[in-house]
C-alpha cells in the first residue's frame, strides 16, 4: 500500500482537530478524578449542554444587527457565545456536584458513579424531551477558507479549533501551576484531608474543579457543533467515552497527560479510519482503552499508584 | 420522605413474618400464573407480551445482580451477553434445524426442537463472552471496570451492526432472507389442545410460561449460589478485597466466576428472547438497555432477589401499564393520547432522577438484602445499636473467659 503524503497530512490535521476536542473534554474527567477519585459519568452531557447553550446564544445574539455588521463585531459575537456557554455549563457542573455528588462523598465508590449515570440519563433525556429529538443545525457565520498544503486541505476552522484548544490548555496549565487557587487544587488532589487541615476550603476547591471541567467541555461541544455543523441530544456519549479513554491513556489525574492522550487518540482514530475501516472507527478507542489498562494502567504520564488500604 | 421510608420498612417487616410471607407468595403466584391467562381471554395480547417481556428482564436483572449485587462489580455492558446469547441462539438454530430435518425420531416438524435442544447450551455463548471480557480486565479497579465493560458492550453492538463474520446480517437483523425461525415444539400443540372457545393459547402465552419456568429455575440456582462457598466469597470480596484475599479468597477466580455466571443468564435470556420474538437486530442491544438493567438492580436493591425482581417489574411494566391504562376507553377523559404517550417518553428522565435521589436517601434500594443494607448505610441507628450490643456482648464474654483462666 502506497502511503500518500497528502492523505497522511490531511488525516494528521483532522486528527489534531478531533484530538483537541477530546483533550478539552478529557481535562474535565482528569480534574475530577484527580480530586475526588470518581469518574464523572455525566461529564459527557456537559459537552452536549455547552453546545446547546452555545447554539442558542449564537442564534439569539446574531438577531442583533450590530454583531453581524463587521468582522470585529462578529469576533465579539463568538467570544460572547463561548463565554456564555462556558459559564452556564460551569454553573451546571457546580450545581450537579452540590446536589448529586456532595451527599455521597463518604459513600462507597459505586454510589457516586451510579448517581452520575443517573444525572447523565436525566440531562440527555431533558434535552431530548424539552429541546428536540432531532439534530439541530449549528450555523457558521464566518467564511471558512481552505488552505492547500502539500496535497492536504486545511480549513481555517481547523486552525481556529486547534489554536483555541491550545490556548485554553496553556491558560489552565498556568492557572493550576502558578496561581494560589491552582496550588490549593494540587494540594487537595494529593491529600484532601491534610489540605483541609492546612486551611484550604475543600468544598470551594471541589466546586471550582466542577466549574473548570464542564466549562472546557462546553468549549469542546461548541467546537464539535461548528465542525460537524449539527448537534444532537446524544452527541456527548461517544466523545465522552473517548475523552475518558484519552484521560486514562495519558494517566488519569494528570492534566498534561489528558492533553497528550486527547491528541494521540484523535490522531490514531483519524489514521485508523483512513487506513483500517470507517465502520469500526469507534471501536478503536475502546480497544486502545483496554490495551492501555491491561499493560500500563497508570497511563503514559501517570505514575502507577497502589490502591490505599 | 421519612414517612415513605418507614412505610417501606414496615412493608418489608410485614413480609418477613410467617403469615405475611405465605399471603404474599400466594397472591404473587396467583398473579404470575393466572393474570396473563385472564388478559389472553380478554383478547389483550399486548398485556401478555408485557408480562413475558417483564420475565425476560427479570432474568437479565437477576443475572446482572450476580455481578453487581453479589460480587460488587459494576458492569455497564451487560447487554452484550444478552446480544451474544440471542445471535448465537439464532445462528446455531439455523444449523441445528438443517441437521434435524429428515430425522423422523422428532416427529413431523423436527426443526421445532431446535430451541429446546439448544436451551441447555444457551448459557455457553454468554459464559464465553463473560470470560473473554473478564479475564483481561478484572484486575482493574471497580470504576475502570465499569467503563471497560461499557466499551465492550459498544464493541459488540458495533460488530453486530457491521455484520461480523457474516453471521449477524448487519443492521437489518436476523432472520435474513431465506432463513426461518421455527416455532418451538409445544407451541402449536398448546394452541391446538389448550384453546377453548374464544380463548386462544397464543404464542406469547406459551413463551410467557417458558420464561416463568426459567425465572423460577434462576431464582432456585441463585439462592443456592448465595449460600454457597462461592457466594460467601463474593460477599467477602465485595466488602473488602484485601481482607478477603488475605483469608484465602482467590480474587481473580472469584470475580471471573461472577462474570461467567452472570453472563450465563444473559445468554439464556437472549436465546429465549430470540425464539420468542423471532427477530433480533442491533437496535435491541444498545447502551440504554444496559443502563436500564443496572437501574433495575440498583433501584430494586442490589444483592436482593425479591428487590431485583421488583426493580425489573417496576421499570419494565410501569411505563407500559400507565400508557395502557391511560389509553383504555374507560379512562379516556383522564389523559389525552399525547399525555399518555409522554408517560413512556419521560421514563428515562424519571429513572435518571430516581437514581440520583435513591443514591442520596436510600442507596440500598426498595427491597434491600439485609447484609447489603448494612454495608451501604451503616449509619442506620437500629443497626448501629444492634452492632454495639453484639460488640458489648463479645467483649464481656471475653472478660468472663479470662476470669475463669
Interface residues (C-beta under 8 A of the other chain):
Chain A: X38 X39 X99 X100 X103 X104 X107 X108 X109 X110 X111 X112 X113 X114 X115 X117 X118 X119 X120 X121 X122 X123 X124 X125 X126 X129 X237 X241 X244 X245 X248 X279 X280 X282 X283 X285 X286 X287 X289 X290 X293 X294 X297 X307 X309
Chain B: X72 X74 X76 X136 X137 X139 X140 X141 X142 X143 X144 X146 X147 X148 X150 X151 X152 X154 X155 X158 X159 X161 X162 X242 X287 X291 X294 X298 X345 X346 X348 X349 X351 X352 X353 X354 X355 X356 X359 X360 X363 X375 X376
